[in-house]
C-alpha cells in the first residue's frame, strides 16, 4: 500500500469516528 492510500484510509477512519461522536454530541444536546 502506498503512502497516499494509507493516509486516506487513516483520514477516512478518523472522519467516520469524528462524525459518529459529532452525531452523539448533537443527540445529547437535543435531549437537554
C-alpha positions in Angstrom: 0.0 0.0 0.0 1.4 3.4 -0.9 1.6 6.3 1.5 -1.2 8.3 -0.1 -3.7 5.5 0.0 -2.6 4.7 3.6 -3.1 8.4 4.6 -6.6 8.5 3.0 -7.6 5.3 4.8 -6.5 6.7 8.2 -8.2 10.0 7.4 -11.4 8.3 6.3 -11.4 6.2 9.5 -10.8 9.4 11.5 -13.7 11.1 9.7 -16.1 8.2 10.5 -15.1 8.3 14.2 -15.4 12.1 14.2 -18.9 12.1 12.5 -20.1 9.4 15.0 -19.0 11.4 18.0 -20.4 14.6 16.5 -23.8 12.9 16.0 -23.8 11.6 19.6 -23.0 15.1 20.8 -25.9 16.6 18.8 -28.3 14.0 20.1 -27.3 14.6 23.7 -27.6 18.4 23.2 -31.2 18.0 21.9 -32.2 15.9 24.9 -31.4 18.7 27.4 
